[in-house]
Amino acid sequence: MSERQEIINKLLEMQKKFMEYEHENGVEPEDYWMAGEGHPLHNYRQEYNELAMKLVDIAHAEKGSHR
């Protein structure tokens, strides 16, 4: 499996887990932006953003463009 596909799969899995958590518990802004250590959403936003930007970089490299 390509790195691109692995990142897409990881992002989809993260979205699925987020939605499951949200449906079961609800999500307050603090949960999303500042979830503490041990919270299921701890570092979610940062990790998701890093993976998404890596995917953007891969797409640009494949097309020979840049951002």
N, C-alpha and C positions, 0 to 999 in steps of 0.2 A: 504494500500500500504506500502511496506517495505521502510525503510530508504534508502536502496540501490537503489531501483527503483525511489524514490523521487529525489535523487541526480542525477541519470541518466537523468531523465526528465528535471531537472533544467539545467544541462549541455547542453542538446539538445536545450532547449529554448534559452539559452544564445548564442549558436552557430548560431541559426536561426536569432536572433536579430542582431548579429554582421554582418552576411552576408548581411542582408537587409540594414544595415547602410552602409556597404562597397560598395554595388552596387549603392546606391543612392548618396553617398558623397565621396567615395574613403577613404582610410585610410592612413595617413602619419605615419611614425614611431613614431613621437611625440604623435599622437593620441592614439596609442597602448601602448606606454611605459609611457607617462607622461600626460595623459589627465587631464585637470584641473577640478576643482569643477564645476558641472553643465553640463559638457560634457557627451554625452551619453555613452562614453567608460570609464568614470571615475571609477577607481578601477576594471575594467573588468578583467584585467589580474590577479590581486591578488585574486579576488573572484573565478575566474575559477580555478586557481591553487589550492586554498584551498579545493574546492569541489572535484577536481580530486584526490588530495592526501587523502582526507577522504574516497573516493571510493576505493583507493588502500588499505587503512588500513582495510576497511570492507572486501575486498576480501581476504586479508591475514588472518584475523580473522576467516572467514568462512572455509578456508583451513587449519588452524592451523599452518601457517607459519609466518614469519616476514621479514621485510626488513632491 
